[in-house]
Amino acid sequence: MSDDKGDLPTPPPSFIPLRYTIVLLNEHGEWIDIGSIYAVDDAEALAASKILAAGQSFEVWLGFHCLGSFSGTEH
């Protein structure tokens, strides 16, 4: 950053974890289990969900927003 008075400092990135909901689905797309995970962004939440799902179909939600629905074969 320069010493010029016109430059404004940029705020640091947010590292406050958000609460995401992971929903495990059966072969018919019906909910079979639900849990919460905490992540700093959508990418981290999706990566953690893929590990936790262990090949099972699942959905990831942030509040009322569905980030995605994944079958057991595509992730």
LINZIJO-V12217 format. One record per pair of residues at least 12 apart in sequence whose C-alpha atoms are under 10 Angstrom apart, sorted by the first residue. I is the first residue (numbers start at 1). GAP is how many residues later the second one is. If there is no record, write none. Layout:
i | gap
I | GAP
I | GAP
This chain:
i | gap
14 | 26
14 | 27
15 | 24
15 | 25
15 | 26
16 | 22
16 | 23
16 | 24
16 | 25
17 | 20
17 | 21
17 | 22
17 | 23
17 | 24
17 | 28
18 | 18
18 | 19
18 | 20
18 | 21
18 | 22
18 | 23
18 | 24
18 | 27
18 | 44
18 | 45
19 | 17
19 | 18
19 | 19
19 | 20
19 | 21
19 | 22
19 | 26
19 | 42
19 | 43
19 | 44
20 | 15
20 | 16
20 | 17
20 | 18
20 | 19
20 | 20
20 | 21
20 | 22
20 | 25
20 | 26
20 | 29
20 | 40
20 | 41
20 | 42
20 | 43
20 | 45
20 | 46
20 | 47
21 | 13
21 | 14
21 | 15
21 | 16
21 | 17
21 | 24
21 | 28
21 | 38
21 | 39
21 | 40
21 | 41
21 | 42
21 | 43
21 | 45
21 | 46
22 | 12
22 | 13
22 | 14
22 | 15
22 | 23
22 | 24
22 | 26
22 | 27
22 | 28
22 | 30
22 | 31
22 | 36
22 | 37
22 | 38
22 | 39
22 | 40
22 | 44
22 | 47
23 | 12
23 | 13
23 | 26
23 | 30
23 | 34
23 | 35
23 | 36
23 | 37
23 | 38
23 | 46
24 | 25
24 | 28
24 | 29
24 | 32
24 | 33
24 | 34
24 | 35
24 | 36
24 | 45
24 | 46
24 | 47
25 | 28
25 | 31
25 | 32
25 | 33
25 | 34
25 | 44
25 | 45
25 | 46
25 | 47
26 | 30
26 | 31
26 | 32
26 | 45
26 | 46
27 | 29
27 | 30
27 | 44
27 | 45
28 | 29
29 | 28
29 | 29
29 | 30
29 | 40
29 | 42
30 | 27
30 | 28
31 | 26
31 | 27
31 | 28
32 | 26
33 | 25
34 | 24
34 | 25
34 | 26
35 | 25
36 | 13
36 | 24
36 | 25
36 | 26
37 | 12
37 | 15
37 | 23
42 | 18
42 | 19
42 | 20
42 | 25
43 | 24
45 | 15
45 | 16
45 | 17
45 | 22
46 | 13
46 | 14
46 | 15
46 | 21
46 | 22
46 | 24
46 | 29
47 | 28
50 | 20
50 | 22
50 | 25
51 | 24
53 | 17
53 | 19
53 | 22
54 | 18
54 | 21
55 | 15
55 | 16
55 | 17
55 | 18
55 | 19
55 | 20
56 | 14
56 | 15
56 | 16
56 | 17
56 | 19
57 | 12
57 | 13
57 | 14
57 | 15
57 | 16
57 | 17
57 | 18
58 | 12
58 | 13
58 | 14
58 | 17
59 | 12
